[in-house]
């Protein structure tokens, strides 16, 4: 019986050993699988983070490009408005200059007209005075002839 028990005990021990070995192997395999999954997850996370960073960079680049375009547009519009304002200011200044020039020309014309009129009056007075003098001279001459 002892001889019989011995192989059974041996068999039992082998069974236990095999079971333990299988369990240990299964645990190792599970741990290895867990480790691989952890690495995969870590790599996937790294790749996702990289992708996210790249996408963020791309979005920032697009935002910056759009901002730059908008700033350039605003600057161009500001320049246009400044040019328009300058042109309008120039128009206004020309209008003022023309108005002033017209006023001055009108004043000059009026002064010239006054001067012409004065000269004409002076000339007419001289002519009238000369005629009067002539008439007097003729009367005096007639009077002397009559005497």
N, CA, C and O atoms as a GROMACS GRO file, in nm:
protein
  588
    1UNK      N    1   0.081  -0.116   0.000
    1UNK     CA    2   0.000   0.000   0.000
    1UNK      C    3   0.087   0.125   0.000
    1UNK      O    4   0.058   0.225  -0.066
    2UNK      N    5   0.193   0.114   0.075
    2UNK     CA    6   0.285   0.226   0.077
    2UNK      C    7   0.343   0.244  -0.060
    2UNK      O    8   0.364   0.357  -0.105
    3UNK      N    9   0.369   0.133  -0.129
    3UNK     CA   10   0.423   0.142  -0.264
    3UNK      C   11   0.320   0.203  -0.356
    3UNK      O   12   0.353   0.278  -0.448
    4UNK      N   13   0.198   0.170  -0.332
    4UNK     CA   14   0.090   0.224  -0.414
    4UNK      C   15   0.069   0.372  -0.386
    4UNK      O   16   0.046   0.453  -0.475
    5UNK      N   17   0.079   0.404  -0.259
    5UNK     CA   18   0.059   0.543  -0.223
    5UNK      C   19   0.171   0.630  -0.278
    5UNK      O   20   0.148   0.745  -0.317
    6UNK      N   21   0.285   0.578  -0.282
    6UNK     CA   22   0.398   0.655  -0.328
    6UNK      C   23   0.379   0.704  -0.472
    6UNK      O   24   0.400   0.822  -0.497
    7UNK      N   25   0.342   0.619  -0.566
    7UNK     CA   26   0.320   0.672  -0.702
    7UNK      C   27   0.202   0.768  -0.704
    7UNK      O   28   0.204   0.868  -0.776
    8UNK      N   29   0.102   0.738  -0.625
    8UNK     CA   30  -0.012   0.830  -0.622
    8UNK      C   31   0.031   0.964  -0.564
    8UNK      O   32  -0.007   1.070  -0.614
    9UNK      N   33   0.111   0.957  -0.456
    9UNK     CA   34   0.162   1.081  -0.396
    9UNK      C   35   0.249   1.157  -0.496
    9UNK      O   36   0.242   1.279  -0.511
   10UNK      N   37   0.332   1.076  -0.566
   10UNK     CA   38   0.419   1.136  -0.667
   10UNK      C   39   0.333   1.201  -0.776
   10UNK      O   40   0.359   1.313  -0.820
   11UNK      N   41   0.233   1.128  -0.817
   11UNK     CA   42   0.142   1.179  -0.920
   11UNK      C   43   0.071   1.306  -0.871
   11UNK      O   44   0.056   1.404  -0.943
   12UNK      N   45   0.030   1.299  -0.744
   12UNK     CA   46  -0.038   1.414  -0.683
   12UNK      C   47   0.057   1.534  -0.679
   12UNK      O   48   0.020   1.647  -0.711
   13UNK      N   49   0.182   1.505  -0.637
   13UNK     CA   50   0.280   1.613  -0.630
   13UNK      C   51   0.306   1.671  -0.770
   13UNK      O   52   0.313   1.792  -0.788
   14UNK      N   53   0.319   1.580  -0.868
   14UNK     CA   54   0.341   1.627  -1.005
   14UNK      C   55   0.223   1.711  -1.054
   14UNK      O   56   0.239   1.814  -1.120
   15UNK      N   57   0.106   1.665  -1.020
   15UNK     CA   58  -0.016   1.738  -1.058
   15UNK      C   59  -0.015   1.876  -0.995
   15UNK      O   60  -0.045   1.976  -1.060
   16UNK      N   61   0.019   1.878  -0.865
   16UNK     CA   62   0.025   2.006  -0.794
   16UNK      C   63   0.133   2.094  -0.856
   16UNK      O   64   0.112   2.213  -0.881
   17UNK      N   65   0.253   2.031  -0.881
   17UNK     CA   66   0.362   2.107  -0.942
   17UNK      C   67   0.318   2.164  -1.077
   17UNK      O   68   0.337   2.282  -1.107
   18UNK      N   69   0.258   2.076  -1.159
   18UNK     CA   70   0.213   2.119  -1.292
   18UNK      C   71   0.109   2.230  -1.281
   18UNK      O   72   0.111   2.328  -1.356
   19UNK      N   73   0.020   2.212  -1.188
   19UNK     CA   74  -0.083   2.314  -1.168
   19UNK      C   75  -0.019   2.445  -1.127
   19UNK      O   76  -0.051   2.551  -1.181
   20UNK      N   77   0.074   2.437  -1.030
   20UNK     CA   78   0.145   2.558  -0.985
   20UNK      C   79   0.225   2.619  -1.100
   20UNK      O   80   0.224   2.740  -1.121
   21UNK      N   81   0.294   2.533  -1.174
   21UNK     CA   82   0.374   2.581  -1.287
   21UNK      C   83   0.283   2.647  -1.391
   21UNK      O   84   0.314   2.753  -1.446
   22UNK      N   85   0.171   2.580  -1.414
   22UNK     CA   86   0.075   2.637  -1.512
   22UNK      C   87   0.024   2.771  -1.462
   22UNK      O   88   0.013   2.867  -1.538
   23UNK      N   89  -0.009   2.774  -1.332
   23UNK     CA   90  -0.056   2.900  -1.274
   23UNK      C   91   0.051   3.009  -1.285
   23UNK      O   92   0.023   3.122  -1.325
   24UNK      N   93   0.174   2.972  -1.250
   24UNK     CA   94   0.284   3.070  -1.256
   24UNK      C   95   0.304   3.115  -1.401
   24UNK      O   96   0.320   3.234  -1.428
   25UNK      N   97   0.302   3.018  -1.493
   25UNK     CA   98   0.319   3.051  -1.634
   25UNK      C   99   0.205   3.141  -1.681
   25UNK      O  100   0.225   3.237  -1.755
   26UNK      N  101   0.085   3.106  -1.637
   26UNK     CA  102  -0.031   3.187  -1.675
   26UNK      C  103  -0.018   3.327  -1.618
   26UNK      O  104  -0.047   3.427  -1.684
   27UNK      N  105   0.027   3.333  -1.490
   27UNK     CA  106   0.048   3.465  -1.429
   27UNK      C  107   0.154   3.545  -1.506
   27UNK      O  108   0.135   3.662  -1.537
   28UNK      N  109   0.267   3.475  -1.537
   28UNK     CA  110   0.374   3.543  -1.612
   28UNK      C  111   0.320   3.591  -1.746
   28UNK      O  112   0.346   3.704  -1.789
   29UNK      N  113   0.247   3.504  -1.811
   29UNK     CA  114   0.190   3.539  -1.942
   29UNK      C  115   0.095   3.659  -1.929
   29UNK      O  116   0.097   3.751  -2.011
   30UNK      N  117   0.012   3.656  -1.824
   30UNK     CA  118  -0.082   3.766  -1.801
   30UNK      C  119  -0.004   3.894  -1.772
   30UNK      O  120  -0.037   4.002  -1.821
   31UNK      N  121   0.102   3.879  -1.690
   31UNK     CA  122   0.184   3.998  -1.660
   31UNK      C  123   0.253   4.050  -1.785
   31UNK      O  124   0.258   4.170  -1.809
   32UNK      N  125   0.306   3.956  -1.866
   32UNK     CA  126   0.370   3.996  -1.992
   32UNK      C  127   0.269   4.066  -2.082
   32UNK      O  128   0.299   4.168  -2.144
   33UNK      N  129   0.151   4.008  -2.089
   33UNK     CA  130   0.044   4.068  -2.173
   33UNK      C  131   0.008   4.208  -2.121
   33UNK      O  132  -0.010   4.302  -2.198
   34UNK      N  133   0.000   4.217  -1.989
   34UNK     CA  134  -0.031   4.346  -1.926
   34UNK      C  135   0.079   4.448  -1.958
   34UNK      O  136   0.052   4.564  -1.990
   35UNK      N  137   0.205   4.398  -1.949
   35UNK     CA  138   0.320   4.485  -1.978
   35UNK      C  139   0.314   4.531  -2.125
   35UNK      O  140   0.334   4.648  -2.155
   36UNK      N  141   0.286   4.435  -2.215
   36UNK     CA  142   0.275   4.470  -2.358
   36UNK      C  143   0.162   4.570  -2.380
   36UNK      O  144   0.178   4.667  -2.455
   37UNK      N  145   0.049   4.547  -2.315
   37UNK     CA  146  -0.066   4.639  -2.329
   37UNK      C  147  -0.030   4.777  -2.274
   37UNK      O  148  -0.066   4.881  -2.330
   38UNK      N  149   0.042   4.773  -2.161
   38UNK     CA  150   0.085   4.899  -2.102
   38UNK      C  151   0.175   4.976  -2.198
   38UNK      O  152   0.160   5.096  -2.218
   39UNK      N  153   0.271   4.901  -2.259
   39UNK     CA  154   0.361   4.964  -2.357
   39UNK      C  155   0.280   5.015  -2.476
   39UNK      O  156   0.300   5.127  -2.523
   40UNK      N  157   0.187   4.929  -2.526
   40UNK     CA  158   0.104   4.970  -2.639
   40UNK      C  159   0.025   5.096  -2.604
   40UNK      O  160   0.019   5.192  -2.682
   41UNK      N  161  -0.034   5.093  -2.484
   41UNK     CA  162  -0.113   5.209  -2.441
   41UNK      C  163  -0.025   5.333  -2.428
   41UNK      O  164  -0.064   5.443  -2.467
   42UNK      N  165   0.095   5.311  -2.372
   42UNK     CA  166   0.187   5.423  -2.356
   42UNK      C  167   0.225   5.477  -2.494
   42UNK      O  168   0.223   5.598  -2.517
   43UNK      N  169   0.260   5.387  -2.585
   43UNK     CA  170   0.295   5.429  -2.721
   43UNK      C  171   0.177   5.495  -2.789
   43UNK      O  172   0.191   5.598  -2.856
   44UNK      N  173   0.060   5.436  -2.772
   44UNK     CA  174  -0.060   5.494  -2.833
   44UNK      C  175  -0.087   5.631  -2.774
   44UNK      O  176  -0.124   5.725  -2.845
   45UNK      N  177  -0.067   5.643  -2.642
   45UNK     CA  178  -0.086   5.772  -2.576
   45UNK      C  179   0.014   5.874  -2.628
   45UNK      O  180  -0.020   5.990  -2.656
   46UNK      N  181   0.140   5.829  -2.640
   46UNK     CA  182   0.244   5.918  -2.692
   46UNK      C  183   0.208   5.963  -2.833
   46UNK      O  184   0.218   6.081  -2.866
   47UNK      N  185   0.166   5.867  -2.915
   47UNK     CA  186   0.132   5.900  -3.054
   47UNK      C  187   0.011   5.994  -3.058
   47UNK      O  188   0.006   6.089  -3.135
   48UNK      N  189  -0.087   5.964  -2.972
   48UNK     CA  190  -0.206   6.050  -2.966
   48UNK      C  191  -0.167   6.190  -2.921
   48UNK      O  192  -0.216   6.290  -2.974
   49UNK      N  193  -0.079   6.196  -2.821
   49UNK     CA  194  -0.033   6.326  -2.772
   49UNK      C  195   0.042   6.400  -2.881
   49UNK      O  196   0.026   6.520  -2.899
   50UNK      N  197   0.128   6.325  -2.956
   50UNK     CA  198   0.200   6.386  -3.067
   50UNK      C  199   0.104   6.438  -3.171
   50UNK      O  200   0.116   6.551  -3.219
   51UNK      N  201   0.005   6.352  -3.206
   51UNK     CA  202  -0.095   6.393  -3.306
   51UNK      C  203  -0.169   6.518  -3.259
   51UNK      O  204  -0.192   6.611  -3.335
   52UNK      N  205  -0.206   6.516  -3.132
   52UNK     CA  206  -0.278   6.631  -3.074
   52UNK      C  207  -0.191   6.757  -3.079
   52UNK      O  208  -0.238   6.864  -3.115
   53UNK      N  209  -0.063   6.742  -3.044
   53UNK     CA  210   0.030   6.856  -3.047
   53UNK      C  211   0.045   6.906  -3.190
   53UNK      O  212   0.046   7.027  -3.215
   54UNK      N  213   0.056   6.812  -3.286
   54UNK     CA  214   0.068   6.851  -3.427
   54UNK      C  215  -0.058   6.925  -3.473
   54UNK      O  216  -0.050   7.028  -3.541
   55UNK      N  217  -0.174   6.870  -3.434
   55UNK     CA  218  -0.300   6.935  -3.472
   55UNK      C  219  -0.309   7.074  -3.410
   55UNK      O  220  -0.355   7.168  -3.474
   56UNK      N  221  -0.266   7.086  -3.285
   56UNK     CA  222  -0.268   7.216  -3.215
   56UNK      C  223  -0.176   7.314  -3.288
   56UNK      O  224  -0.211   7.430  -3.309
   57UNK      N  225  -0.055   7.264  -3.325
   57UNK     CA  226   0.039   7.348  -3.400
   57UNK      C  227  -0.025   7.394  -3.530
   57UNK      O  228  -0.017   7.511  -3.567
   58UNK      N  229  -0.089   7.299  -3.598
   58UNK     CA  230  -0.154   7.330  -3.726
   58UNK      C  231  -0.264   7.435  -3.707
   58UNK      O  232  -0.275   7.530  -3.785
   59UNK      N  233  -0.343   7.416  -3.602
   59UNK     CA  234  -0.451   7.512  -3.574
   59UNK      C  235  -0.393   7.649  -3.541
   59UNK      O  236  -0.445   7.751  -3.586
   60UNK      N  237  -0.285   7.651  -3.462
   60UNK     CA  238  -0.221   7.779  -3.429
   60UNK      C  239  -0.165   7.845  -3.553
   60UNK      O  240  -0.174   7.967  -3.571
   61UNK      N  241  -0.107   7.762  -3.640
   61UNK     CA  242  -0.053   7.814  -3.765
   61UNK      C  243  -0.165   7.876  -3.848
   61UNK      O  244  -0.151   7.986  -3.902
   62UNK      N  245  -0.276   7.804  -3.857
   62UNK     CA  246  -0.392   7.855  -3.932
   62UNK      C  247  -0.443   7.983  -3.868
   62UNK      O  248  -0.470   8.082  -3.936
   63UNK      N  249  -0.457   7.981  -3.732
   63UNK     CA  250  -0.504   8.100  -3.662
   63UNK      C  251  -0.410   8.218  -3.686
   63UNK      O  252  -0.454   8.329  -3.714
   64UNK      N  253  -0.278   8.191  -3.674
   64UNK     CA  254  -0.180   8.298  -3.695
   64UNK      C  255  -0.186   8.350  -3.838
   64UNK      O  256  -0.177   8.471  -3.862
   65UNK      N  257  -0.201   8.257  -3.932
   65UNK     CA  258  -0.210   8.297  -4.073
   65UNK      C  259  -0.334   8.382  -4.094
   65UNK      O  260  -0.328   8.487  -4.158
   66UNK      N  261  -0.446   8.337  -4.038
   66UNK     CA  262  -0.570   8.414  -4.052
   66UNK      C  263  -0.557   8.550  -3.984
   66UNK      O  264  -0.601   8.652  -4.037
   67UNK      N  265  -0.496   8.549  -3.865
   67UNK     CA  266  -0.476   8.675  -3.792
   67UNK      C  267  -0.389   8.768  -3.873
   67UNK      O  268  -0.416   8.888  -3.884
   68UNK      N  269  -0.282   8.712  -3.931
   68UNK     CA  270  -0.192   8.793  -4.013
   68UNK      C  271  -0.265   8.849  -4.134
   68UNK      O  272  -0.251   8.966  -4.168
   69UNK      N  273  -0.346   8.764  -4.198
   69UNK     CA  274  -0.423   8.810  -4.314
   69UNK      C  275  -0.518   8.922  -4.274
   69UNK      O  276  -0.528   9.025  -4.341
   70UNK      N  277  -0.588   8.900  -4.161
   70UNK     CA  278  -0.683   9.001  -4.115
   70UNK      C  279  -0.610   9.131  -4.082
   70UNK      O  280  -0.658   9.240  -4.114
   71UNK      N  281  -0.495   9.119  -4.017
   71UNK     CA  282  -0.417   9.238  -3.982
   71UNK      C  283  -0.373   9.310  -4.110
   71UNK      O  284  -0.378   9.433  -4.118
   72UNK      N  285  -0.329   9.231  -4.210
   72UNK     CA  286  -0.286   9.291  -4.337
   72UNK      C  287  -0.404   9.360  -4.404
   72UNK      O  288  -0.390   9.470  -4.458
   73UNK      N  289  -0.521   9.294  -4.401
   73UNK     CA  290  -0.641   9.357  -4.460
   73UNK      C  291  -0.673   9.487  -4.389
   73UNK      O  292  -0.698   9.590  -4.452
   74UNK      N  293  -0.671   9.481  -4.253
   74UNK     CA  294  -0.701   9.602  -4.176
   74UNK      C  295  -0.602   9.713  -4.209
   74UNK      O  296  -0.639   9.829  -4.224
   75UNK      N  297  -0.476   9.674  -4.219
   75UNK     CA  298  -0.372   9.772  -4.250
   75UNK      C  299  -0.396   9.835  -4.388
   75UNK      O  300  -0.383   9.956  -4.406
   76UNK      N  301  -0.430   9.749  -4.485
   76UNK     CA  302  -0.458   9.800  -4.621
   76UNK      C  303  -0.579   9.892  -4.619
   76UNK      O  304  -0.578   9.997  -4.684
   77UNK      N  305  -0.683   9.853  -4.545
   77UNK     CA  306  -0.802   9.938  -4.535
   77UNK      C  307  -0.768  10.071  -4.467
   77UNK      O  308  -0.814  10.177  -4.509
   78UNK      N  309  -0.686  10.064  -4.361
   78UNK     CA  310  -0.644  10.186  -4.292
   78UNK      C  311  -0.567  10.278  -4.388
   78UNK      O  312  -0.587  10.399  -4.390
   79UNK      N  313  -0.479  10.215  -4.469
   79UNK     CA  314  -0.402  10.294  -4.566
   79UNK      C  315  -0.495  10.360  -4.667
   79UNK      O  316  -0.479  10.477  -4.702
   80UNK      N  317  -0.594  10.280  -4.715
   80UNK     CA  318  -0.692  10.335  -4.811
   80UNK      C  319  -0.765  10.453  -4.751
   80UNK      O  320  -0.781  10.558  -4.813
   81UNK      N  321  -0.810  10.433  -4.625
   81UNK     CA  322  -0.885  10.539  -4.558
   81UNK      C  323  -0.796  10.662  -4.539
   81UNK      O  324  -0.840  10.775  -4.558
   82UNK      N  325  -0.671  10.639  -4.502
   82UNK     CA  326  -0.577  10.751  -4.483
   82UNK      C  327  -0.557  10.824  -4.615
   82UNK      O  328  -0.553  10.947  -4.620
   83UNK      N  329  -0.543  10.746  -4.723
   83UNK     CA  330  -0.526  10.807  -4.856
   83UNK      C  331  -0.649  10.887  -4.893
   83UNK      O  332  -0.639  10.998  -4.944
   84UNK      N  333  -0.767  10.828  -4.866
   84UNK     CA  334  -0.893  10.900  -4.894
   84UNK      C  335  -0.900  11.028  -4.813
   84UNK      O  336  -0.934  11.135  -4.865
   85UNK      N  337  -0.866  11.016  -4.682
   85UNK     CA  338  -0.870  11.135  -4.597
   85UNK      C  339  -0.773  11.242  -4.648
   85UNK      O  340  -0.805  11.360  -4.653
   86UNK      N  341  -0.653  11.196  -4.687
   86UNK     CA  342  -0.555  11.290  -4.741
   86UNK      C  343  -0.609  11.357  -4.866
   86UNK      O  344  -0.596  11.478  -4.885
   87UNK      N  345  -0.671  11.276  -4.953
   87UNK     CA  346  -0.727  11.330  -5.077
   87UNK      C  347  -0.838  11.430  -5.045
   87UNK      O  348  -0.846  11.537  -5.105
   88UNK      N  349  -0.922  11.393  -4.949
   88UNK     CA  350  -1.031  11.484  -4.910
   88UNK      C  351  -0.975  11.612  -4.847
   88UNK      O  352  -1.023  11.722  -4.874
   89UNK      N  353  -0.872  11.595  -4.762
   89UNK     CA  354  -0.808  11.712  -4.703
   89UNK      C  355  -0.748  11.800  -4.812
   89UNK      O  356  -0.760  11.923  -4.809
   90UNK      N  357  -0.684  11.735  -4.910
   90UNK     CA  358  -0.624  11.808  -5.022
   90UNK      C  359  -0.733  11.882  -5.100
   90UNK      O  360  -0.716  11.999  -5.137
   91UNK      N  361  -0.846  11.814  -5.124
   91UNK     CA  362  -0.959  11.876  -5.194
   91UNK      C  363  -1.006  11.999  -5.116
   91UNK      O  364  -1.028  12.107  -5.171
   92UNK      N  365  -1.020  11.976  -4.985
   92UNK     CA  366  -1.067  12.084  -4.898
   92UNK      C  367  -0.971  12.202  -4.903
   92UNK      O  368  -1.013  12.318  -4.914
   93UNK      N  369  -0.841  12.171  -4.894
   93UNK     CA  370  -0.741  12.277  -4.900
   93UNK      C  371  -0.746  12.349  -5.035
   93UNK      O  372  -0.737  12.472  -5.041
   94UNK      N  373  -0.762  12.272  -5.143
   94UNK     CA  374  -0.770  12.333  -5.276
   94UNK      C  375  -0.894  12.421  -5.287
   94UNK      O  376  -0.891  12.529  -5.345
   95UNK      N  377  -1.003  12.372  -5.229
   95UNK     CA  378  -1.128  12.449  -5.230
   95UNK      C  379  -1.107  12.581  -5.155
   95UNK      O  380  -1.147  12.688  -5.202
   96UNK      N  381  -1.044  12.570  -5.038
   96UNK     CA  382  -1.016  12.692  -4.959
   96UNK      C  383  -0.925  12.785  -5.038
   96UNK      O  384  -0.949  12.905  -5.047
   97UNK      N  385  -0.817  12.726  -5.098
   97UNK     CA  386  -0.724  12.808  -5.177
   97UNK      C  387  -0.798  12.875  -5.292
   97UNK      O  388  -0.782  12.994  -5.317
   98UNK      N  389  -0.880  12.794  -5.362
   98UNK     CA  390  -0.954  12.849  -5.476
   98UNK      C  391  -1.049  12.958  -5.432
   98UNK      O  392  -1.062  13.062  -5.497
   99UNK      N  393  -1.117  12.933  -5.320
   99UNK     CA  394  -1.210  13.033  -5.267
   99UNK      C  395  -1.134  13.160  -5.233
   99UNK      O  396  -1.175  13.270  -5.268
  100UNK      N  397  -1.021  13.143  -5.162
  100UNK     CA  398  -0.940  13.260  -5.127
  100UNK      C  399  -0.888  13.329  -5.253
  100UNK      O  400  -0.889  13.451  -5.263
  101UNK      N  401  -0.842  13.250  -5.348
  101UNK     CA  402  -0.789  13.306  -5.473
  101UNK      C  403  -0.900  13.380  -5.548
  101UNK      O  404  -0.879  13.488  -5.603
  102UNK      N  405  -1.020  13.320  -5.548
  102UNK     CA  406  -1.134  13.385  -5.615
  102UNK      C  407  -1.167  13.517  -5.546
  102UNK      O  408  -1.193  13.619  -5.611
  103UNK      N  409  -1.167  13.514  -5.413
  103UNK     CA  410  -1.196  13.637  -5.339
  103UNK      C  411  -1.092  13.744  -5.370
  103UNK      O  412  -1.124  13.860  -5.395
  104UNK      N  413  -0.966  13.700  -5.368
  104UNK     CA  414  -0.859  13.797  -5.395
  104UNK      C  415  -0.870  13.850  -5.538
  104UNK      O  416  -0.853  13.969  -5.563
  105UNK      N  417  -0.900  13.759  -5.632
  105UNK     CA  418  -0.915  13.801  -5.771
  105UNK      C  419  -1.032  13.898  -5.784
  105UNK      O  420  -1.023  13.998  -5.855
  106UNK      N  421  -1.142  13.868  -5.715
  106UNK     CA  422  -1.259  13.957  -5.719
  106UNK      C  423  -1.223  14.093  -5.660
  106UNK      O  424  -1.260  14.197  -5.715
  107UNK      N  425  -1.150  14.092  -5.548
  107UNK     CA  426  -1.107  14.218  -5.487
  107UNK      C  427  -1.018  14.298  -5.583
  107UNK      O  428  -1.034  14.418  -5.601
  108UNK      N  429  -0.922  14.224  -5.644
  108UNK     CA  430  -0.833  14.290  -5.740
  108UNK      C  431  -0.911  14.351  -5.855
  108UNK      O  432  -0.888  14.465  -5.896
  109UNK      N  433  -1.006  14.270  -5.906
  109UNK     CA  434  -1.089  14.320  -6.018
  109UNK      C  435  -1.166  14.445  -5.975
  109UNK      O  436  -1.172  14.543  -6.048
  110UNK      N  437  -1.225  14.439  -5.854
  110UNK     CA  438  -1.301  14.554  -5.804
  110UNK      C  439  -1.209  14.675  -5.789
  110UNK      O  440  -1.246  14.786  -5.827
  111UNK      N  441  -1.089  14.656  -5.734
  111UNK     CA  442  -0.993  14.765  -5.718
  111UNK      C  443  -0.953  14.822  -5.855
  111UNK      O  444  -0.947  14.943  -5.876
  112UNK      N  445  -0.925  14.727  -5.946
  112UNK     CA  446  -0.887  14.772  -6.082
  112UNK      C  447  -1.000  14.853  -6.145
  112UNK      O  448  -0.977  14.955  -6.209
  113UNK      N  449  -1.121  14.803  -6.125
  113UNK     CA  450  -1.239  14.874  -6.179
  113UNK      C  451  -1.249  15.013  -6.116
  113UNK      O  452  -1.272  15.112  -6.186
  114UNK      N  453  -1.230  15.020  -5.984
  114UNK     CA  454  -1.233  15.150  -5.915
  114UNK      C  455  -1.125  15.243  -5.971
  114UNK      O  456  -1.150  15.361  -5.994
  115UNK      N  457  -1.006  15.188  -5.992
  115UNK     CA  458  -0.895  15.269  -6.046
  115UNK      C  459  -0.928  15.318  -6.187
  115UNK      O  460  -0.904  15.434  -6.221
  116UNK      N  461  -0.984  15.229  -6.268
  116UNK     CA  462  -1.023  15.269  -6.404
  116UNK      C  463  -1.126  15.381  -6.399
  116UNK      O  464  -1.117  15.482  -6.469
  117UNK      N  465  -1.226  15.359  -6.311
  117UNK     CA  466  -1.331  15.460  -6.298
  117UNK      C  467  -1.273  15.593  -6.251
  117UNK      O  468  -1.310  15.699  -6.302
  118UNK      N  469  -1.182  15.589  -6.154
  118UNK     CA  470  -1.118  15.711  -6.105
  118UNK      C  471  -1.040  15.780  -6.217
  118UNK      O  472  -1.049  15.901  -6.236
  119UNK      N  473  -0.962  15.701  -6.292
  119UNK     CA  474  -0.886  15.759  -6.402
  119UNK      C  475  -0.978  15.821  -6.506
  119UNK      O  476  -0.953  15.929  -6.560
  120UNK      N  477  -1.088  15.746  -6.534
  120UNK     CA  478  -1.186  15.796  -6.631
  120UNK      C  479  -1.246  15.928  -6.582
  120UNK      O  480  -1.258  16.024  -6.659
  121UNK      N  481  -1.283  15.931  -6.455
  121UNK     CA  482  -1.339  16.055  -6.397
  121UNK      C  483  -1.236  16.167  -6.403
  121UNK      O  484  -1.267  16.280  -6.440
  122UNK      N  485  -1.114  16.134  -6.365
  122UNK     CA  486  -1.007  16.236  -6.369
  122UNK      C  487  -0.988  16.287  -6.512
  122UNK      O  488  -0.976  16.407  -6.537
  123UNK      N  489  -0.984  16.190  -6.604
  123UNK     CA  490  -0.968  16.230  -6.744
  123UNK      C  491  -1.085  16.317  -6.790
  123UNK      O  492  -1.066  16.419  -6.857
  124UNK      N  493  -1.207  16.276  -6.752
  124UNK     CA  494  -1.325  16.354  -6.792
  124UNK      C  495  -1.320  16.493  -6.729
  124UNK      O  496  -1.355  16.592  -6.793
  125UNK      N  497  -1.276  16.498  -6.604
  125UNK     CA  498  -1.265  16.629  -6.537
  125UNK      C  499  -1.159  16.716  -6.607
  125UNK      O  500  -1.180  16.835  -6.628
  126UNK      N  501  -1.046  16.656  -6.643
  126UNK     CA  502  -0.943  16.730  -6.714
  126UNK      C  503  -0.995  16.783  -6.848
  126UNK      O  504  -0.975  16.898  -6.887
  127UNK      N  505  -1.066  16.686  -6.918
  127UNK     CA  506  -1.120  16.726  -7.048
  127UNK      C  507  -1.219  16.841  -7.029
  127UNK      O  508  -1.215  16.940  -7.102
  128UNK      N  509  -1.306  16.826  -6.930
  128UNK     CA  510  -1.405  16.932  -6.904
  128UNK      C  511  -1.333  17.062  -6.867
  128UNK      O  512  -1.372  17.170  -6.911
  129UNK      N  513  -1.230  17.050  -6.786
  129UNK     CA  514  -1.154  17.168  -6.744
  129UNK      C  515  -1.086  17.231  -6.865
  129UNK      O  516  -1.085  17.353  -6.880
  130UNK      N  517  -1.029  17.147  -6.952
  130UNK     CA  518  -0.964  17.199  -7.073
  130UNK      C  519  -1.066  17.268  -7.163
  130UNK      O  520  -1.039  17.374  -7.220
  131UNK      N  521  -1.184  17.206  -7.176
  131UNK     CA  522  -1.290  17.267  -7.258
  131UNK      C  523  -1.330  17.402  -7.201
  131UNK      O  524  -1.344  17.501  -7.272
  132UNK      N  525  -1.348  17.402  -7.070
  132UNK     CA  526  -1.384  17.529  -7.005
  132UNK      C  527  -1.276  17.635  -7.030
  132UNK      O  528  -1.306  17.750  -7.060
  133UNK      N  529  -1.151  17.592  -7.017
  133UNK     CA  530  -1.040  17.683  -7.039
  133UNK      C  531  -1.043  17.732  -7.184
  133UNK      O  532  -1.024  17.851  -7.211
  134UNK      N  533  -1.066  17.639  -7.276
  134UNK     CA  534  -1.074  17.675  -7.417
  134UNK      C  535  -1.186  17.774  -7.442
  134UNK      O  536  -1.170  17.875  -7.511
  135UNK      N  537  -1.300  17.742  -7.383
  135UNK     CA  538  -1.416  17.831  -7.398
  135UNK      C  539  -1.384  17.969  -7.344
  135UNK      O  540  -1.417  18.068  -7.408
  136UNK      N  541  -1.322  17.980  -7.231
  136UNK     CA  542  -1.282  18.107  -7.172
  136UNK      C  543  -1.185  18.180  -7.265
  136UNK      O  544  -1.196  18.300  -7.290
  137UNK      N  545  -1.090  18.100  -7.314
  137UNK     CA  546  -0.991  18.161  -7.404
  137UNK      C  547  -1.060  18.216  -7.530
  137UNK      O  548  -1.028  18.324  -7.577
  138UNK      N  549  -1.153  18.140  -7.581
  138UNK     CA  550  -1.225  18.185  -7.701
  138UNK      C  551  -1.307  18.310  -7.670
  138UNK      O  552  -1.312  18.402  -7.751
  139UNK      N  553  -1.371  18.312  -7.556
  139UNK     CA  554  -1.450  18.430  -7.518
  139UNK      C  555  -1.360  18.551  -7.503
  139UNK      O  556  -1.391  18.662  -7.547
  140UNK      N  557  -1.248  18.528  -7.440
  140UNK     CA  558  -1.155  18.639  -7.421
  140UNK      C  559  -1.105  18.688  -7.556
  140UNK      O  560  -1.091  18.809  -7.579
  141UNK      N  561  -1.078  18.596  -7.641
  141UNK     CA  562  -1.030  18.630  -7.774
  141UNK      C  563  -1.136  18.708  -7.849
  141UNK      O  564  -1.103  18.806  -7.916
  142UNK      N  565  -1.260  18.669  -7.840
  142UNK     CA  566  -1.372  18.739  -7.905
  142UNK      C  567  -1.389  18.878  -7.847
  142UNK      O  568  -1.412  18.976  -7.918
  143UNK      N  569  -1.377  18.882  -7.717
  143UNK     CA  570  -1.391  19.013  -7.651
  143UNK      C  571  -1.281  19.108  -7.699
  143UNK      O  572  -1.307  19.226  -7.726
  144UNK      N  573  -1.164  19.057  -7.710
  144UNK     CA  574  -1.053  19.140  -7.755
  144UNK      C  575  -1.073  19.179  -7.903
  144UNK      O  576  -1.042  19.290  -7.945
  145UNK      N  577  -1.125  19.083  -7.978
  145UNK     CA  578  -1.153  19.114  -8.119
  145UNK      C  579  -1.261  19.221  -8.130
  145UNK      O  580  -1.254  19.308  -8.217
  146UNK      N  581  -1.358  19.214  -8.043
  146UNK     CA  582  -1.470  19.310  -8.046
  146UNK      C  583  -1.423  19.447  -8.001
  146UNK      O  584  -1.488  19.544  -8.041
  147UNK      N  585  -1.328  19.463  -7.930
  147UNK     CA  586  -1.281  19.591  -7.878
  147UNK      C  587  -1.204  19.658  -7.982
  147UNK      O  588  -1.155  19.769  -7.961
   0.00000   0.00000   0.00000
